[in-house]
Amino acid sequence: MSQRPRLGTDSAGSVRAVWFDSRAADWRWKVFTAQFDPQTGWSPEKQLTAAGNATYPAVSGGAVVFTSDRNAAGQRDGTQQAFLTMADG
């Protein structure tokens, strides 16, 4: 169920992938990340987001931006906000 993978760099200059998918324990869309190491390949995925649905991530310099409905008033509330988190912090 992975969607919209994006590649960028983390704060050390390594290649990092971010994407969203629904493998989280609560079925909602969450943002995940993995880092590429030329010696060992891709790291195991790490979930970056928790509350609400999180979609359309982008990554640069270790900073990940994404949209989320985490502050919406209810399931049918279309409120979306942009959030920032660090992938390697």
C-alpha positions as CSV (number, residue, x, y, z in Angstrom):
1,M,0.0,0.0,0.0
2,S,3.0,2.3,-0.4
3,Q,2.2,5.6,-2.2
4,R,4.2,8.6,-3.6
5,P,7.8,7.7,-2.8
6,R,10.2,10.6,-2.8
7,L,14.0,10.6,-2.6
8,G,16.1,13.3,-1.0
9,T,19.1,13.6,1.3
10,D,19.3,13.6,5.1
11,S,21.4,16.0,7.1
12,A,24.6,13.9,6.5
13,G,24.0,13.9,2.8
14,S,22.9,10.2,2.6
15,V,20.0,9.3,0.3
16,R,16.7,9.0,2.1
17,A,13.3,7.8,0.9
18,V,10.0,8.9,2.3
19,W,6.5,7.6,1.4
20,F,3.1,7.1,2.9
21,D,1.2,3.8,3.3
22,S,-1.5,2.2,5.4
23,R,0.6,-0.5,7.2
24,A,0.3,1.3,10.6
25,A,-1.5,-0.4,13.4
26,D,-4.6,1.9,13.1
27,W,-5.0,1.6,9.3
28,R,-4.5,5.3,8.7
29,W,-2.0,6.6,6.2
30,K,1.4,7.3,7.9
31,V,4.7,8.6,6.6
32,F,7.6,6.2,6.6
33,T,11.3,6.7,5.8
34,A,14.4,4.5,5.0
35,Q,18.0,5.5,4.5
36,F,20.3,4.1,1.8
37,D,23.8,2.9,2.7
38,P,26.1,2.0,-0.2
39,Q,27.6,-0.9,1.8
40,T,24.4,-2.5,3.2
41,G,21.5,-1.2,1.1
42,W,18.3,0.2,2.5
43,S,17.6,0.4,6.2
44,P,14.4,-1.0,7.7
45,E,11.5,1.4,7.4
46,K,10.8,3.7,10.2
47,Q,7.4,5.3,10.9
48,L,7.6,9.1,11.2
49,T,4.1,10.1,12.0
50,A,1.5,9.1,14.5
51,A,-1.8,10.9,14.9
52,G,-4.3,11.2,12.0
53,N,-3.7,10.5,8.3
54,A,-0.4,11.7,6.9
55,T,0.2,12.0,3.2
56,Y,2.3,13.5,0.4
57,P,5.7,13.7,2.1
58,A,8.9,15.4,0.7
59,V,12.4,15.3,2.2
60,S,15.4,17.5,2.0
61,G,18.4,17.9,4.4
62,G,16.7,15.5,6.8
63,A,13.6,17.6,7.1
64,V,10.3,15.9,6.1
65,V,7.2,17.9,5.3
66,F,3.8,16.2,4.9
67,T,0.1,17.0,5.0
68,S,-2.2,15.6,7.8
69,D,-5.8,15.8,9.1
70,R,-4.6,15.2,12.7
71,N,-6.3,18.4,13.9
72,A,-9.5,18.0,12.0
73,A,-12.8,18.1,14.0
74,G,-14.0,14.7,12.8
75,Q,-13.8,12.1,10.1
76,R,-15.7,14.2,7.5
77,D,-13.8,17.4,8.3
78,G,-11.6,18.2,5.3
79,T,-9.1,20.3,7.3
80,Q,-5.5,19.6,6.2
81,Q,-2.4,21.2,7.5
82,A,1.3,21.0,6.6
83,F,3.7,19.6,9.2
84,L,7.5,19.4,9.5
85,T,9.5,16.6,11.3
86,M,13.1,15.4,11.1
87,A,13.8,12.0,9.6
88,D,17.1,11.6,11.2
89,G,16.6,13.1,14.6
